[in-house]
Amino acid sequence: MQFDLKKLAITLGLCAFSTSVVAQQDSKPTSTAAKPTAKPAAQEPTQSLFKAQHFDQAAISPNGNRVAWVEIRADEEGAPTGKQDIYMQETSAAGKPVRVTAGAPAAHFNEGNVAWSPDSKQIAFISDAVKSGQPQLYATGASGGPAHKLTSVKGFLAGTKWAPDGKSIAVLFTENATREAGPLVAETPETGEIKDAFFEQRLAIVDAATGNLRQVTPADTYIYEYDWAPDGKSIVLTAAKGNGDSNWYIAELFVVNVASAEMQPLYKPKLQIARPAISPDGQSIAFIEGLMSDEDSVGGDVFLISRSGGVPRNLTPERKASAVVVAWTSDAKIIVMENVDGESSVARIDPGTGQIDSLFHAPELLTSGFWSTSLSLTPDGKTAAFARSSFQDPPEVWAGPMGMWKKVTHRNEGIKPEWGEAKSLHWKNDGFDVQGWLIYPKNFDASKKYPLVVCVHGGPGDGVQPNWPSAHAYDMALPAHGYFLFLPNPRGSFGEGEAFTHANVRDFGYGDWSDILAGTEEAIRAAPIDPQRLGLTGWSYGGYMTMWGVTQTDRFRAAMAGAGIANWSSYYGENKIDQWMIPFFGKSVYDDPEVYARSAPLTFIKKVKTPTLIIVGDSDGECPTPQSFEFWHALKTLGVKTELVVYEHEGHMFVKPDHMRDVMSRTVAWFDEYLK
């Protein structure tokens, strides 16, 4: 696919300048060219922190003989360039990989979203080689060579999948779109009369011989995910009418007839739905349903429904895991990729008997292009490809028979982590089994006491799994500077089953915060941590939990809240994806304002004494900038040490290298000032 902000895995350096708005206590916001606040000497240990090459996708050919992958290009300092390269290699070959491109071999473009043809003889991909910023669909042979341009469209393309007969290719097409789809992207400024305008991502079929493109879903309906039926006559998909960024949370399951373009509704889920997959006989559809807070962060139970509709059957009830991706095998079994207790797991389900067999489990992340565990599988389910990494091992592409994979790439050999070992911690709280990761400082000395920073993940529907950090992982710079880093997975997280994920519904800031505090005590028991030198940080939901945490306790001596939420009541009317809130709060803020106020940091703002750094992008649609201004304004009014940094034209996920460097520098410097 295009350079995907939702799966950003780019490298990052330090010591850069950035353009931002900086507001300190007792001073007015002013536009400045703000230097990082960390001293250059303090930054030296992290110069090589993010030099690893990252991968956006890995795709195995149907016959298992070849693997293609997408590499995210970075400059010499590890900064993202906005370009992606495609490579292809035989799974058994020891030679050099072959680059696949639609442009000049010496140049680099934004290329990706690889899809193999059913006969393994071609690959389709998306590239902006002809006109920068305008992607088109291409196809080329399995051994490389010149690529054939198929489309000439205006807008964005994603989600390529060949039809079972190999004669056409389906794509997700957003015609005339002004920006990439998704709520993590920087929002376009709105002026004049404001309307609920949006561009719909539709399903289109491209003739592989002529390049003719035909849209087969309605103009008022947004398509999220889809899968071809084995006969190629229909496609199962998830879709919703209206605003695509917000309405993913209320998407339903449909089947569309390819020839007639007629859409048939199959199932309206109680919660969120994702990853539809049709059985080899075309009679059943597997999918994941659960409580999810972010479009690409999937977790839930595996369900099965008849192609003709009806009531779906839960295949994994009460399983202490969160399914992420499902795939059928040719013998009618379901391979399910899971987050289990903060680790990666692959299991096989027999839909007939309900038996679940574990195929692979490891404390690392295996991913073929999603946020969490996923594999690219051959139709028989016996061979897979993926990018594999952990806290200690940088990413590489692996491929081969299930559980007997071999390393295909060697892009990151010699790169070592700039932090110490990672330990999985477990503790009990309020009857729940809770898990988290404790990252040790670099050059750890057991005779010393170290400060600890607690970093809460976003979501809350997400979970920390062991993987090499991306450019946005500002917190991973802290262990290189002499800190323990604690990454808890409190209730509301994935990895412990649906009951655990649902446990913070109508309870934000209470049970989940209790789990975090209990986990912090477990970390102090497990390692030589100075309990008087504790810090708190997080981004998105983690930014909210940071704002919440400093209103609940003085235990933390410093905090950094990234893209946080200060006031759920005002947030409801400011954010661009308010549909996500109803399953968590039960009702809208207009129908039940008390439950929103109960969990709002502003409700308890006069209790704050902790020095707090606040960071946000000026075009954030998920956690809008006014939320950070509101918290900063309250702290400075109350005389609490604070600083607000607003970054120009950044959305919820920062993409500008100098801004990402600056976030890391400021965060390290802030904690150094108060914890060292």
Summary of the structure (lengths in Angstrom):
residues: 676
radius of gyration: 24.0
end to end distance: 43.9
largest distance: 72.4
contacts: 2495
relative contact order: 0.12
helix: 18%
strand: 38%
